[in-house]
């Protein structure tokens, strides 16, 4: 587990899922900017705490991709869907893609 300094995996997963759920609530309320920020934060935390190939990263990438699809951002959505599929398939990041974590992700206040 990357960067957790002794925190149990279940606790970390719970925190990531909480951010994911909050972002989903924002999405359902039509608060898309807040939803995007929440999903990006969940991705950042999952990548930092659990590693870039953890299933929690894939789940949150799928949620953010869904938000992007609703917003008409299909190219970005497709990229995120592919990245999530690559994680699930166990092959990491798609060839030609950056293996760096998502950029410009907000940090906890």
C-alpha positions in Angstrom: 0.0 0.0 0.0 1.6 3.2 -1.2 2.0 6.1 1.2 -0.3 4.9 4.0 2.3 4.9 6.8 0.6 2.1 8.7 -3.0 2.9 8.0 -5.1 -0.2 7.5 -6.2 -0.8 3.9 -9.8 -1.0 5.0 -9.6 2.5 6.5 -8.0 3.9 3.4 -10.6 2.2 1.2 -13.4 3.6 3.3 -12.0 7.1 3.0 -11.7 6.9 -0.8 -15.2 5.4 -1.0 -16.6 8.3 1.1 -15.2 10.9 -1.3 -16.5 8.8 -4.2 -20.0 8.7 -2.6 -20.0 12.4 -1.8 -19.0 13.2 -5.4 -21.8 10.9 -6.6 -24.3 12.9 -4.5 -23.0 16.1 -6.1 -23.4 14.6 -9.5 -27.0 13.5 -8.8 -27.8 17.1 -7.6 -26.4 18.5 -10.8 -23.4 20.1 -9.0 -21.0 18.9 -11.7 -18.0 21.1 -10.8 -18.1 19.9 -7.2 -18.6 16.3 -8.4 -15.6 16.5 -10.6 -13.5 17.9 -7.8 -14.6 15.1 -5.5 -14.0 12.3 -8.0 -10.5 13.8 -8.8 -9.7 14.0 -5.1 -10.9 10.3 -4.6 -8.6 9.3 -7.5 -5.7 11.2 -6.1 -6.2 9.7 -2.6 -6.6 6.2 -4.0 -3.5 6.5 -6.2 -1.5 7.9 -3.3 -2.7 5.6 -0.6 -3.4 2.4 -2.5 -1.4 2.6 -5.7 -2.3 3.6 -9.3 -3.5 0.1 -10.2 -5.8 -0.4 -7.2 -9.4 -1.4 -8.0 -10.6 1.7 -6.1 -8.8 3.8 -8.7 -10.6 2.0 -11.5 -14.0 2.4 -9.8 -13.6 6.1 -9.3 -12.2 6.6 -12.9 -15.4 5.0 -14.1 -17.5 7.4 -12.0 -15.6 10.4 -13.3 -15.9 9.1 -16.9 -19.7 8.8 -16.4 -19.8 12.5 -15.3 -17.8 13.4 -18.3 -20.1 11.5 -20.6 -23.1 13.4 -19.1 -21.3 16.6 -19.8 -20.5 15.8 -23.4 -16.8 15.3 -22.7 -16.7 12.0 -24.5 -13.0 12.0 -25.4 -12.0 12.5 -21.8 -14.6 9.9 -20.8 -13.2 7.3 -23.2 -9.7 7.9 -21.9 -10.8 7.3 -18.3 -12.9 4.2 -19.2 -9.8 2.7 -21.0 -7.6 3.4 -18.1 -10.1 1.8 -15.7 -10.3 -1.3 -18.0 -6.5 -1.5 -18.1 -6.4 -1.6 -14.3 -9.1 -4.2 -14.0 -7.4 -6.3 -16.7 -4.2 -6.1 -14.6 -2.1 -4.6 -17.3 -1.7 -1.2 -15.8 -2.0 1.8 -18.0 -2.8 1.6 -21.8 0.1 1.9 -24.1 0.7 5.4 -25.3 -0.9 6.8 -22.1 0.9 8.5 -19.3 1.4 6.4 -16.2 1.4 9.5 -14.0 -1.5 10.1 -11.6 -4.2 12.5 -12.6 -2.9 16.1 -12.7 -4.5 19.2 -11.2 -6.3 17.3 -8.5 -7.4 19.4 -5.5 -5.9 18.7 -2.1 -7.7 18.4 1.2 -8.1 21.8 2.9 
